[in-house]
């Protein structure tokens, strides 16, 4: 796992070194540069496979006509080596070489042959062009910007900031999306004229034209045989074999490796297959909190004892987590309002004390309909059949008058969120439930002149696009597609990437293996969401492999007691960030509205944790990266 940066067009070695060294946390083991005429490629290396100098990057081919910088892991690289070794000489064992030689053989078709996570830049001297590419599920980040005859790119925005063509200009439309989604959805970025490369896409640039092409698409119809031939037993057997291979391939490492273990079914499934495929006791890692409604550490210990792993656990206190908040912008050079980045950072830091690679359960909730929102959609189908008078005068009146509770996913929080997001287009209901500021709230939040510029924007245009791409009219398959291409990719994977790589830890996600994604997506919806049972087929698979109370326990999530902290220990900090002087000086927001949501939360009249945290993260980001 590494960090990459570079340019094709205008630049020089000093600029390249400055760009690359912003990413030292992503690769503390080695650095390398290639500069020639109008090309500059920089690399920071976290050594995982082939620790020798043979894995040094930028890596050339034998003739020097190709140069490659690569961030990620190619899990099928050994199989690819066997197909190429007859007519190519390999100087080491790194997966980077495979990409070069395979490109020599089949050109840009190379990306469809790679199984793994990657973001890369390949310079082809013969064709005088640079090619950027990103993996199928968007596991690894890649930002870029085209300025006339120059393209600049990097693993994180902070690298692009060091190029003189970059201008620090806030994109108001991206800010509008951020306040709704709690992240900036791909392909947008918080800065004007900078984009994220879409997943399963490569971009070629010859100094004049940037061309993008997809090399893979999510499909709901890739079963190897007709769907009606798939019984539950058949599906369980296929999922067992596919997950087993996905985890096994991700145990490849020349450095110590472990598992993130929360005690939920996803991470416990990964731990089960990892231990099954290991000749020694696998190391597992968890953290917990003293606040009971947020603590899952006892479940992680239970799974570790059941599987016989070498478990490492740590209980955190509020002060340790809150101490990270002022420095969160250092991790996030683009705002991300997922507060679970704090415990993810602490878990990554703790895990890195023992290993360099960790496997996690990311992707399980999205593929198997594991989130509570999937159940909320089931409930909404029933709710809409109730008489309007019953809904408005009884149920909603009762729910909206419930006293605010600051517990993790409390009943009042879920009830109020359900009602506030229920009304409006069904197509966007999921995002209204997930996000922070809905349209009405943003019209009150933004200063008048700013909102007049934004109010005609379709903030859901990205969801419209993904619904078209999904190629299905099935509502739940559309939801799965939305989750895979929005919340998972632009929130969960970004959170894990930044928190882990800041600690120089590589995290792998077996559930995002292409074979797993294709199999699970092709299964009928009721194999995943059966009435009000989420993750049905995964639970059937694991019920004889894990303790049943682990398999069937209610999802908790990796939360922190943020609502309490904002009303307590973090109150002075957020009050200063969102002070009248700062807000009015920036000219973006209406301070009277901000003051109201702060006071309502501080006085516990309302749980405004999502609104306050989303604003606070933006303010932290702005002070660090814009002002």
C-alpha positions in Angstrom: 0.0 0.0 0.0 1.4 3.3 -1.0 0.8 6.9 -2.0 1.2 8.2 -5.6 1.5 11.7 -7.1 2.5 13.3 -10.3 1.9 15.4 -13.3 2.0 15.2 -17.1 2.6 18.6 -18.7 4.2 21.4 -16.7 6.2 20.7 -13.6 9.6 19.9 -12.3 11.4 17.7 -9.8 11.0 20.1 -6.9 7.3 20.3 -7.5 7.0 16.5 -7.7 9.0 15.9 -4.5 6.8 18.4 -2.7 3.7 16.7 -3.9 4.9 13.2 -3.1 6.2 14.0 0.4 2.8 15.1 1.6 2.0 11.4 1.4 4.8 10.1 3.6 2.2 8.6 6.0 1.0 6.3 3.2 4.5 5.0 2.5 7.1 5.4 5.2 9.5 2.7 3.9 10.7 4.2 0.6 10.3 7.0 -1.9 11.0 7.3 -5.6 10.8 9.8 -8.4 10.8 9.7 -12.2 11.2 13.0 -14.1 11.7 13.2 -17.8 10.6 16.1 -20.1 7.0 16.8 -19.3 6.3 13.8 -17.0 6.8 13.5 -13.3 5.8 10.4 -11.2 6.3 10.2 -7.5 5.8 7.3 -5.1 5.8 6.6 -1.3 6.1 2.9 -0.4 4.6 0.9 2.4 6.4 -2.5 1.7 4.0 -5.4 1.9 4.9 -7.9 -0.9 8.6 -8.3 -1.8 10.3 -6.1 0.7 13.5 -6.0 -1.4 14.6 -3.1 -3.6 13.1 -5.0 -6.5 9.8 -3.6 -5.5 11.0 0.1 -5.7 8.8 2.5 -7.7 8.4 4.2 -10.1 9.0 0.9 -11.8 10.1 0.8 -15.5 9.8 -2.1 -17.9 12.9 -3.6 -19.4 13.2 -1.1 -22.2 12.3 2.0 -20.1 9.4 2.8 -22.4 6.9 2.4 -19.5 7.0 3.9 -16.0 4.5 2.9 -13.3 3.5 4.1 -9.9 0.9 1.9 -8.1 -1.0 2.0 -4.9 -2.8 -1.2 -3.9 -2.6 -5.0 -4.0 -3.2 -7.4 -7.0 -4.4 -10.6 -5.4 -4.3 -12.7 -8.6 -0.7 -11.5 -9.5 0.8 -15.0 -8.9 -1.6 -16.5 -11.5 -0.8 -13.7 -13.9 2.9 -14.2 -13.4 2.5 -17.8 -14.5 0.9 -16.8 -17.7 3.5 -14.1 -18.5 6.8 -15.7 -17.2 7.5 -17.6 -20.5 8.2 -14.4 -22.4 8.9 -11.8 -19.7 11.7 -11.6 -17.2 10.6 -10.8 -13.6 13.3 -9.3 -11.4 11.3 -9.6 -8.2 8.0 -10.9 -6.7 6.1 -7.6 -6.5 2.7 -7.3 -8.1 3.7 -4.0 -9.7 5.8 -5.9 -12.3 2.7 -7.9 -13.4 0.9 -4.7 -14.4 3.7 -3.5 -16.6 4.2 -6.8 -18.4 0.5 -7.4 -18.8 0.1 -3.9 -20.3 2.9 -4.7 -22.8 0.8 -7.7 -23.8 -2.7 -6.4 -24.0 -2.5 -2.6 -23.5 -5.4 -0.9 -21.8 -7.3 -4.2 -21.4 -4.9 -4.8 -18.5 -7.2 -3.3 -15.9 -10.0 -5.8 -16.5 -7.6 -8.6 -15.7 -6.5 -7.3 -12.3 -8.3 -8.6 -9.2 -7.6 -6.3 -6.3 -7.6 -2.7 -5.1 -5.6 -0.2 -7.0 -5.0 3.4 -8.0 -2.2 3.9 -10.5 -0.5 6.1 -13.0 1.2 4.5 -16.1 3.4 6.6 -18.4 3.7 5.2 -22.0 6.6 7.0 -23.6 6.0 5.4 -27.0 2.5 6.8 -27.2 3.4 9.9 -25.2 0.5 9.7 -22.8 -0.3 8.9 -19.1 -3.0 6.6 -18.0 -4.7 6.8 -14.6 -6.8 3.9 -13.3 -8.9 3.0 -10.3 -10.2 -0.4 -9.0 -13.7 -1.8 -9.5 -15.1 -0.8 -6.2 -13.2 2.4 -5.6 -11.3 1.0 -2.7 -8.2 3.2 -3.4 -8.5 7.0 -3.9 -7.3 8.9 -6.9 -7.8 12.7 -7.4 -6.9 14.6 -10.6 -7.3 17.9 -12.3 -6.7 19.0 -15.9 -5.4 22.5 -16.5 -5.0 23.1 -20.2 -2.1 20.9 -21.3 -1.3 19.6 -17.8 -2.9 17.0 -15.7 -2.0 16.7 -12.0 -3.0 13.7 -9.8 -2.5 12.1 -6.4 -3.8 9.7 -3.8 -5.0 12.6 -1.6 -5.9 16.2 -2.3 -3.0 17.5 -0.2 -0.6 16.3 -2.9 -2.4 18.3 -5.7 -2.3 21.4 -3.5 1.5 21.5 -4.0 1.3 21.9 -7.8 1.3 25.6 -8.9 -1.6 25.0 -11.3 -3.9 24.1 -8.3 -6.1 27.0 -7.1 -7.8 26.8 -3.7 -11.4 27.5 -4.8 -14.3 26.1 -2.9 -16.9 24.4 -5.1 -20.2 25.6 -3.7 -22.1 22.8 -5.5 -19.9 20.3 -3.8 -20.4 22.0 -0.5 -24.2 21.8 -1.0 -23.8 18.0 -1.7 -21.5 17.5 1.3 -24.1 19.1 3.7 -26.7 16.7 2.4 -24.6 13.5 2.0 -22.0 14.1 4.7 -19.3 13.5 2.1 -18.6 14.8 -1.4 -19.8 12.1 -3.9 -17.6 11.0 -6.8 -16.7 12.4 -9.3 -16.9 15.7 -7.5 -14.4 17.2 -5.0 -14.7 20.0 -2.6 -12.3 22.1 -4.8 -13.3 23.5 -8.1 -11.7 21.9 -11.2 -10.6 18.8 -9.2 -12.3 15.4 -9.6 -12.1 11.9 -8.2 -11.6 9.3 -10.8 -14.7 7.0 -10.9 -14.3 3.4 -9.9 -13.6 0.7 -12.6 -12.4 3.5 -14.9 -9.2 4.5 -16.6 -8.4 7.9 -18.0 -5.8 8.5 -20.7 -4.3 12.0 -21.3 -2.0 12.9 -24.2 -1.5 16.5 -23.3 -4.6 17.6 -25.3 -7.5 15.3 -24.6 -8.5 13.4 -21.5 -10.5 10.3 -22.3 -12.3 8.1 -19.8 -13.4 4.5 -20.2 -15.0 2.0 -17.9 -13.5 -1.5 -17.8 -16.1 -3.1 -15.5 -19.6 -2.5 -14.3 -21.7 -3.8 -11.3 -24.1 -6.3 -12.5 -27.1 -8.1 -10.9 -27.0 -10.9 -13.5 -23.7 -12.7 -13.4 -24.8 -16.1 -11.9 -23.0 -19.0 -13.6 -26.4 -20.7 -14.0 -30.1 -19.7 -14.1 -31.4 -18.1 -10.9 -34.2 -20.6 -10.5 -31.5 -23.3 -10.1 -30.3 -21.7 -6.9 -31.7 -23.2 -3.8 -30.8 -21.8 -0.4 -28.4 -24.7 0.1 -26.9 -24.1 -3.3 -26.4 -20.4 -2.6 -24.9 -21.1 0.8 -22.4 -23.6 -0.7 -21.4 -21.1 -3.4 -21.0 -18.2 -1.0 -18.9 -20.4 1.3 -16.5 -21.3 -1.5 -16.3 -17.7 -2.8 -15.7 -16.1 0.6 -13.2 -18.7 1.5 -11.1 -17.9 -1.6 -11.5 -14.2 -1.2 -10.2 -14.2 2.3 -7.5 -16.8 1.5 -6.1 -14.6 -1.4 -6.0 -11.6 1.0 -3.8 -13.4 3.5 -0.8 -13.0 1.1 1.7 -10.8 2.9 5.5 -10.6 3.7 4.7 -8.6 6.8 2.6 -9.3 9.9 -1.2 -9.5 9.3 -4.3 -9.4 11.4 -8.1 -8.8 11.4 -10.3 -5.9 12.5 -12.9 -7.7 14.7 -15.9 -5.8 16.0 -18.0 -8.8 17.0 -20.5 -8.2 14.2 -21.2 -10.8 11.6 -19.2 -9.3 8.8 -15.8 -9.0 10.6 -16.5 -12.3 12.4 -17.0 -14.0 9.0 -13.7 -12.6 7.8 -12.0 -13.8 11.0 -13.5 -17.3 10.6 -12.2 -17.8 7.1 -8.8 -16.2 7.9 -8.3 -18.6 10.8 -9.5 -21.5 8.7 -6.9 -20.8 6.1 -4.0 -20.1 8.5 -1.6 -22.6 10.0 -1.0 -20.3 13.0 -3.3 -18.3 15.3 -4.6 -15.2 13.5 -4.2 -11.9 15.3 -7.5 -10.1 15.9 -8.0 -6.5 17.1 -10.8 -4.5 18.7 -11.4 -1.4 20.7 -14.3 -0.5 23.0 -15.7 2.4 25.0 -16.7 2.6 28.6 -20.2 3.9 27.5 -22.2 0.7 27.4 -24.6 1.6 24.5 -21.6 2.1 22.2 -19.3 -0.8 23.4 -19.1 -4.0 21.3 -15.8 -5.3 22.7 -17.4 -8.1 24.6 -18.8 -9.5 21.4 -15.3 -9.3 19.7 -13.8 -11.3 22.7 -16.6 -13.9 22.4 -15.8 -14.4 18.7 -12.1 -14.5 19.3 -12.5 -17.2 22.0 -14.8 -19.2 19.8 -12.3 -19.1 16.8 -9.2 -19.4 18.9 -7.5 -16.3 17.6 -4.8 -14.3 19.3 -7.0 -11.4 20.4 -5.8 -7.9 21.3 -8.4 -5.5 22.8 -8.3 -2.1 24.3 -10.9 0.0 26.1 -10.8 3.7 25.3 -12.1 6.6 27.3 -13.8 9.7 26.0 -10.7 11.9 26.4 -8.6 9.8 24.1 -11.1 10.0 21.3 -12.1 13.7 21.8 -8.4 14.6 21.8 -8.3 13.6 18.1 -11.0 16.0 17.1 -8.9 19.2 16.6 -6.5 17.3 14.3 -9.1 15.5 12.2 -8.6 17.9 9.3 -5.0 16.6 9.0 -6.6 13.3 8.0 -9.3 14.8 5.9 -8.1 17.1 3.2 -11.7 16.8 2.0 -14.5 17.1 4.6 -16.1 13.8 5.7 -18.7 14.0 8.4 -18.6 10.4 9.6 -17.6 10.6 13.3 -16.7 6.9 13.3 -13.4 8.0 11.7 -12.3 8.7 15.3 -12.6 5.1 16.6 -11.4 3.8 13.2 -8.2 5.9 13.6 -7.7 4.6 17.2 -8.3 1.0 16.1 -5.8 1.5 13.2 -3.2 3.0 15.5 -3.6 0.2 18.0 -3.5 -2.5 15.3 -0.4 -1.0 13.7 1.5 -1.6 17.0 1.4 -5.3 16.1 0.8 -5.7 12.3 1.1 -3.9 9.0 -1.9 -5.4 7.2 -5.5 -5.9 8.5 -8.5 -7.5 6.9 -11.9 -5.9 7.6 -15.6 -6.5 6.9 -16.3 -3.5 4.7 -18.9 -4.2 2.0 -21.0 -6.7 3.9 -23.7 -4.3 4.9 -24.1 -3.0 1.4 -24.1 -6.3 -0.4 -26.3 -8.2 2.0 -28.8 -5.4 2.9 -27.5 -5.1 6.4 -28.3 -1.5 7.3 -31.4 -0.5 9.3 -32.4 1.7 6.4 -33.3 -1.5 4.4 -35.7 -2.4 7.2 -37.0 1.2 7.1 -37.9 0.8 3.4 -39.8 -2.4 4.3 -41.6 -0.4 7.0 -42.3 2.5 4.7 -44.0 0.1 2.3 -46.4 -0.7 5.1 -46.6 2.9 6.5 -47.8 4.3 3.2 -50.8 2.1 3.3 -52.0 3.5 6.6 -54.7 6.2 6.6 -53.1 9.7 6.4 -55.1 10.7 9.5 -53.6 7.9 11.6 -50.1 8.7 10.4 -50.3 12.5 11.0 -52.5 12.8 14.1 -51.4 9.8 16.1 -48.1 8.1 15.0 -46.2 11.2 13.9 -47.5 13.4 16.7 -46.4 10.9 19.2 -43.0 10.3 17.6 -42.1 13.9 17.0 -42.8 14.7 20.7 -40.6 12.0 22.1 -37.9 13.5 24.4 -34.5 13.5 22.8 -32.1 10.7 23.8 -28.4 10.8 23.2 -28.0 7.0 23.2 -26.6 5.2 20.2 -29.4 4.8 17.6 -32.1 5.5 20.2 -35.8 4.9 19.4 -36.6 8.6 19.3 -33.7 9.2 16.9 -34.8 6.5 14.5 -38.5 7.4 14.7 -37.9 11.1 14.0 -35.4 10.3 11.2 -37.9 7.9 9.6 -40.7 10.5 9.6 -38.5 13.4 8.4 -37.1 11.3 5.5 -40.3 9.5 4.6 -42.0 12.3 2.7 -40.9 13.2 -0.7 -39.7 11.1 -3.7 -39.2 7.5 -2.8 -36.2 7.5 -5.1 -34.3 9.8 -2.7 -35.7 8.6 0.6 -32.7 6.5 1.5 -30.4 9.5 1.2 -32.8 11.7 3.2 -32.5 9.1 6.0 -28.7 8.8 5.8 -27.8 12.5 5.4 -27.6 15.6 7.5 -29.1 18.8 6.1 -32.2 18.3 3.9 -33.3 20.9 1.4 -35.4 22.8 4.0 -32.5 22.9 6.4 -30.0 24.0 3.8 -32.3 26.8 2.7 -32.2 28.0 6.4 -28.5 27.3 6.8 -27.0 29.1 3.8 -26.8 32.8 3.6 -29.5 34.2 1.3 -27.3 35.1 -1.7 -25.5 31.7 -1.6 -28.8 29.7 -1.4 -30.2 31.7 -4.4 -27.2 30.4 -6.4 -27.8 26.8 -5.3 -31.5 26.3 -4.8 -32.2 25.2 -8.4 -29.4 22.6 -8.3 -30.5 18.9 -8.4 -28.4 17.7 -5.4 -29.6 14.2 -6.2 -28.3 14.1 -9.7 -25.7 11.6 -8.7 -28.4 9.2 -7.4 -30.3 9.7 -10.7 -27.2 8.7 -12.6 -26.5 5.6 -10.5 -30.2 4.5 -10.8 -29.7 4.6 -14.6 -26.4 2.7 -14.4 -28.0 0.0 -12.1 -30.0 -1.2 -15.1 -32.9 -2.5 -13.0 -36.3 -1.4 -11.9 -36.1 -3.4 -8.7 -36.1 -0.9 -5.8 -33.9 -2.9 -3.5 -31.3 -3.6 -6.2 -31.2 0.1 -6.9 -30.6 0.7 -3.2 -27.8 -1.8 -3.2 -26.2 -0.1 -6.2 -26.7 3.4 -4.6 -25.0 2.1 -1.4 -22.0 0.6 -3.3 -21.4 3.7 -5.3 -22.2 6.4 -2.7 -22.1 5.7 1.0 -19.7 2.7 0.9 -17.3 4.2 -1.6 -17.3 7.8 -0.6 -17.8 7.5 3.1 -16.9 4.0 4.5 -13.9 3.3 2.3 -12.6 6.9 2.5 -12.9 6.8 6.3 -11.0 3.5 6.5 -8.4 4.5 3.9 -7.5 7.8 5.6 -7.6 6.5 9.2 -5.5 3.4 8.4 -3.0 5.0 6.0 -2.3 7.8 8.3 -1.0 5.1 10.6 0.8 3.3 7.7 -1.6 0.3 7.9 -3.0 -1.5 4.9 -6.6 -2.6 5.2 -8.1 -5.3 2.8 -11.8 -6.0 2.2 -12.6 -9.6 1.2 -16.3 -8.8 0.7 -15.3 -6.5 -2.2 -13.7 -9.3 -4.1 -15.1 -9.3 -7.6 -16.4 -12.9 -7.4 -18.1 -12.2 -4.1 -19.7 -9.0 -5.4 -20.9 -10.7 -8.6 -22.3 -13.7 -6.7 -24.1 -11.8 -4.0 -25.6 -9.2 -6.4 -26.9 -11.9 -8.7 -28.8 -13.6 -5.9 -32.5 -12.7 -5.6 -33.3 -9.9 -3.1 -35.0 -12.3 -0.6 -31.7 -14.1 -0.2 -30.4 -10.9 1.4 -33.5 -9.2 2.8 -36.1 -11.8 3.8 -39.1 -9.9 5.2 -37.5 -8.1 8.2 -34.4 -10.3 8.4 -31.3 -8.7 7.0 -28.2 -10.6 5.6 -30.3 -13.7 5.4 -28.0 -15.9 3.3 -24.9 -14.8 5.2 -26.5 -15.7 8.4 -27.5 -19.1 7.1 -23.9 -19.6 6.0 -22.4 -18.6 9.3 -25.0 -20.0 11.8 -23.0 -23.3 12.3 -19.6 -21.5 12.2 -20.1 -18.7 14.7 -22.0 -18.4 18.0 -25.7 -17.9 17.1 -26.0 -14.9 19.4 -23.3 -13.3 17.2 -24.9 -14.2 13.9 -28.4 -13.0 14.9 -27.7 -10.1 17.2 -28.9 -6.7 16.3 -26.5 -4.5 14.3 -24.9 -1.8 16.5 -22.4 0.0 14.3 -19.0 1.5 15.1 -20.3 4.6 16.9 -19.1 6.9 19.6 -21.2 8.9 22.1 -20.9 12.0 19.9 -24.2 13.6 21.0 -23.1 13.6 24.7 -19.6 14.9 23.8 -21.0 17.8 21.7 -23.1 18.9 24.7 -20.3 18.3 27.1 -16.5 18.1 26.6 -16.6 19.3 23.0 -19.1 22.1 23.6 -16.4 24.9 23.9 -14.6 23.6 20.8 -17.6 23.5 18.5 -18.9 26.8 19.9 -15.7 28.5 18.9 -15.6 26.8 15.5 -19.2 27.9 14.8 -19.0 31.3 16.5 -20.8 34.3 15.2 -17.6 36.1 14.3 -16.2 33.2 12.2 -19.5 32.4 10.5 -20.2 36.0 9.5 -16.7 36.6 8.3 -16.9 33.6 6.0 -20.2 34.8 4.5 -21.6 31.3 3.7 -24.0 30.5 6.5 -26.8 32.1 8.5 -25.5 32.2 12.1 -28.9 32.6 13.7 -29.9 29.2 12.4 -26.6 27.6 13.5 -27.0 29.2 17.0 -30.5 27.7 17.2 -29.4 24.1 16.4 -26.5 24.5 18.9 -28.6 25.7 21.7 -31.3 23.1 21.1 -28.7 20.4 21.3 -26.8 21.9 24.3 -30.1 22.1 26.2 -31.1 18.6 25.1 -34.2 19.7 23.4 -33.1 18.0 20.2 -30.4 15.5 19.1 -28.6 17.6 16.5 -25.4 15.7 16.5 -25.4 15.0 12.7 -26.0 18.7 11.9 -23.4 20.1 14.3 -20.8 17.5 13.4 -21.2 18.0 9.7 -20.7 21.8 10.1 -17.8 21.4 12.6 -15.9 19.1 10.2 -16.4 21.6 7.4 -15.1 24.4 9.6 -12.1 22.4 10.6 -11.4 21.5 7.0 -11.8 25.2 5.9 -9.4 26.5 8.5 -6.8 23.9 7.6 -7.0 23.6 3.8 -8.8 26.7 2.5 -8.1 29.7 4.7 
